[in-house]
Amino acid sequence: MEVIMSRLKESDLFGHVKSWLQEQEYEVYSEVWPELYTSKRADVVALKGDMAAIVELKTSLTLDLVAQGAAWQEKANCIYKTAAGKPAPFRGG
């Protein structure tokens, strides 16, 4: 089943990101408040040993996505910003 780009939701991206992080041996959690007493929620938090990664999911690349990623810089070892897009055509030989 193909997902239509205009109807894509952030939750549609989660499964792909979760699988990739689990392949890297992270424990993966969705919709997490990394800080007590804050209204900011991370779309994905992944933990491996003493390493923490935060992933922000968006259906398109926007300044809001960049700003959200920057806001998490002091809270995790790795910050990933994920935006959906059309797959690039294969140009292999």
C-alpha distance (Angstrom), angle and dihedral (degrees) to the residues before:
residue distance angle dihedral
M1 . . .
E2 3.77 . .
V3 3.81 121.0 .
I4 3.78 113.5 -133.7
M5 3.80 110.0 -129.4
S6 3.83 94.5 -135.2
R7 3.80 90.6 56.7
L8 3.77 97.9 40.6
K9 3.80 115.4 129.1
E10 3.80 130.3 -161.3
S11 3.79 88.7 -112.7
D12 3.83 88.7 61.7
L13 3.81 88.4 63.8
F14 3.80 95.8 49.9
G15 3.81 97.9 79.1
H16 3.80 92.6 54.5
V17 3.80 93.2 46.8
K18 3.81 92.0 44.8
S19 3.81 91.7 52.1
W20 3.80 92.3 48.9
L21 3.80 92.7 49.2
Q22 3.81 92.3 46.5
E23 3.82 88.9 52.6
Q24 3.83 85.0 57.7
E25 3.85 87.7 53.1
Y26 3.81 96.6 -108.4
E27 3.81 124.6 145.3
V28 3.80 104.0 -126.3
Y29 3.81 129.4 -147.9
S30 3.81 129.4 177.1
E31 3.81 131.2 -143.8
V32 3.80 97.1 10.7
W33 3.80 131.3 171.9
P34 3.85 100.2 -144.0
E35 3.80 91.3 -172.2
L36 3.76 128.4 49.9
Y37 3.80 115.0 -123.2
T38 3.78 96.8 21.4
S39 3.78 133.1 112.5
K40 3.81 93.4 -145.5
R41 3.78 113.2 107.1
A42 3.79 125.2 -170.3
D43 3.80 115.9 -136.9
V44 3.82 91.1 -140.4
V45 3.80 133.6 8.7
A46 3.80 119.0 -170.6
L47 3.80 125.2 -170.0
K48 3.80 130.8 -164.2
G49 3.79 117.4 167.9
D50 3.80 106.0 -52.8
M51 3.82 92.2 -19.9
A52 3.80 122.0 103.3
A53 3.78 126.9 -170.4
I54 3.79 127.4 -171.0
V55 3.79 120.9 -158.7
E56 3.79 124.8 -164.7
L57 3.81 114.6 -158.8
K58 3.80 123.8 -155.3
T59 3.77 133.7 165.5
S60 3.81 91.0 -130.8
L61 3.78 139.4 17.4
T62 3.81 108.2 -93.7
L63 3.78 139.5 156.6
D64 3.81 86.7 -109.0
L65 3.81 89.3 62.6
V66 3.80 91.5 50.3
A67 3.81 91.4 47.7
Q68 3.81 92.6 49.2
G69 3.79 90.8 51.1
A70 3.79 91.4 49.7
A71 3.81 91.2 49.8
W72 3.83 91.2 59.5
Q73 3.83 96.2 50.3
E74 3.80 95.0 104.5
K75 3.82 93.7 46.4
A76 3.82 103.7 59.1
N77 3.79 143.3 27.1
C78 3.81 92.4 -123.5
I79 3.78 131.2 28.7
Y80 3.79 119.5 -165.0
K81 3.79 124.5 -171.1
T82 3.79 113.8 -160.6
A83 3.79 125.0 -166.8
A84 3.78 127.4 174.8
G85 3.74 119.5 -123.4
K86 3.74 142.9 159.5
P87 3.80 112.6 -74.9
A88 3.78 112.5 -106.4
P89 3.80 115.0 -114.0
F90 3.79 114.7 -100.8
R91 3.80 110.1 -105.0
G92 3.80 98.5 178.0
G93 3.76 123.3 135.6
